[in-house]
Amino acid sequence: MALNNLRDEIDKLDTQLVELLAKRQAITTAVGKYKQEVGKPIYDPQREAELISKRRDLAASLNVEPDLIEDLLRRIMRESYQSQHVSYLCVLPEKSKVVIVGGKGALGSRFCDMFTRSNYLVEVIEQDDWPHIDSKIKDAKLVLITVPIKITEQVIAKLPELASDCVLADLTSLKHAPLNAMLDKHTGPVVGLHPMFGPDVPNFVKQVFVVCEGRFPEQYQWLLDQIKIWGAMLQVDDAAEHDTSMELIQAMRHFTTFVYGQFLSNEKPDLDQLLRLSSPIYRLELAMTGRLFAQDPNLYADIIFGAKNALELAIRFRQELDEAITLLQNNDKESFKQSFHVVAQWFGGKSNEFLADSRSLLKSAQDSRILK
């Protein structure tokens, strides 16, 4: 009976928590409407950091684990951002025309949705629309190229003359060649964009956009302001340096994931058995491998094969793998540990940062696994 009474008290408190969350959601929805009216970004990093800090201090004073409160608040705020993902202020006069070339593709359709939510007039151009492209781009304030990398430059070259105040932009994961192609094609404002996320994100809050400056930044500033209103974070980078970074961040990462996935498929293990025996970190690693093969192979082929130095990097990676295999063949644990220390020194203090970040991810993964 004592246990039942205690459980009844917990049930009452849980009910109050749900009711409070419902009230909070109603308020955050109103906040979203206000932000839409005045044009404030959906994500305010300073406000969020201050809120988390104050609640952590309060939790500590009440003998509640601050990490628990932070985890709860971040999960709640993620839902709050989604509840505000309804409509956004239009930076330009409403019903300004935006043309999205390739707008029926996965990523292109996401941008169609975002500009529509911001009350722009959105026109989509696909291959069958080229005979009518002159009328479609007339009075356009933005022409956004969202086609696959392998045809991006061809599509840019085929564009008719754009209005002098029309912004020409692209979303490809490689920037140097497309940016130069746009600068050659259009004498007006040009900017290269790379959204560092896929089309399956629920909204653009905290998502990173790489911005490679082209021409007349003051004339495409409205586009960057619009992206910030959507809650995204902008990172300005040189186009050539960006492409070099992407060879490691994307091309090589996807390539090695592909190889590991191919290795698993040839070994043919029982996936359910692997999952059943996996701790959260191994489940996450397996999930990241499987995630690749749930998506469009054309996208990853373009990223990997489109990287300028992909072959050279892959060969050097193979050399590293061969050297590591030699250590195994020779049962040379000492050399392995020496190499391990060299790599650890290169990572420096970032290793501990990554360790802390991964712990947070693993907590969420463990919770999800238990719920399943």
Helices and strands as residue ranges (DSSP letters): H 2-38, H 45-61, H 66-83, E 97-101, H 106-117, E 121-125, G 127-132, H 133-137, E 140-145, H 149-158, E 167-170, H 176-185, E 190-195, E 208-215, H 217-229, E 233-236, H 239-246, I 247-252, H 253-267, H 271-277, H 280-292, H 297-306, H 310-329, H 333-347, H 350-371
